[in-house]
Amino acid sequence: MILVRIPNWVGDAVISRGFVKALKEKFNGEIFIIGKEHLKDIFYDYNFCGFKNYLDYFRILKVFKNRGFEKIFILPFSFSSAFFPFLAGISLRIGIDSDNRGTLLTHKVSGFYIKREHLLKSFLRLIGLEKNFYNFNPDFEKIEVNEKDDLVIIAPEASYGKTKEWPFFKDLAKFLLKEGFEVIIVGKRKNEDYPKGVIDLRGKTNLGDILRIVSESRYVFSNDSGVAHIASALGKKVFVFFGSTSPLWTRPLGKNVFIFYKRISCSPCFKRVCEFGTYECLKKIDLREVIKVFKILR
């Protein structure tokens, strides 16, 4: 019986589906996923226990400890994610040595590889399957897909911050409308208005809704965010914009993923706000370039 503590970010949680797939292949036994409550739709096909706060997390761990669960894989890099399994008395605590939590882990992998390789590969090091990295791309095999050829999803926001938000999505939407596509905008907040004809669902959807909406689309344009990872796991043609973060580390995995990234001298900086105030790494991704690539690959 094995526990897996998944990351808090939606994109990282989707990536961790690849790790859980590998875990099922390598080990026999019951697997339970522990994560933030809002991520339950990402793990609709697994035993999932959600928590709202640290107290919930600790209580869940104590329940599993009392049921005989003695092994947990801790995928987040944070101190707290490892501290509570230690406090709950889970015997085998396996994770990446980061955030000064090495003494809390009974089995650990060096944190050297963080941001130096893809996140899924780092996760797979915990079970010795990093060399088979591409065999475990995340997917949503059991979700029924009713795809519409002319439906495009645009996800212009990123919870991480402005350094992940490409500034030309509105102009892209105008182009797509002129080309006869149905365009849907998704996200948590309305930071600017979009042209008439765009279906604006910002602030009106939960994660389960996003899975359904994306499953019905053919194309997805997104920042380095959770929607991009959901779309790639569903096999969509995904066009992803990277600014302050690195495709090496967190690019969506799949054969239909197309990355736009200008590695200028200060990128990747992994900062939430541009220290120069220019956001040049994103502005250098020209709309004409994006349209040209889309026309070739559509």
Secondary structure, 3 states (H helix, E strand, C coil): CEEEECCCCHHHHHHHHHHHHHHHHHCCCCEEEEEEHHHHHHHCCCEEEEECCHHHHHHHHHHHHHCCCCEEEECCCCHHHHHHHHHHCCCEEEEECCCCCHHHCCEEECHHHCCCCCHHHHHHHHHCCHHHHHHHCCCCCCCCCCCCCCEEEEECCCCCCHHHCCCCHHHHHHHHHHCCCEEEECCCCCCCCCCCCCEECCCCCCHHHHHHHHHCCCEEEEECCHHHHHHHHCCCEEEEEECCCCHHHHCCCCCCEEEEECCCCCCCCCCCCCCCCCCHHHHCCCHHHHHHHHHHHC
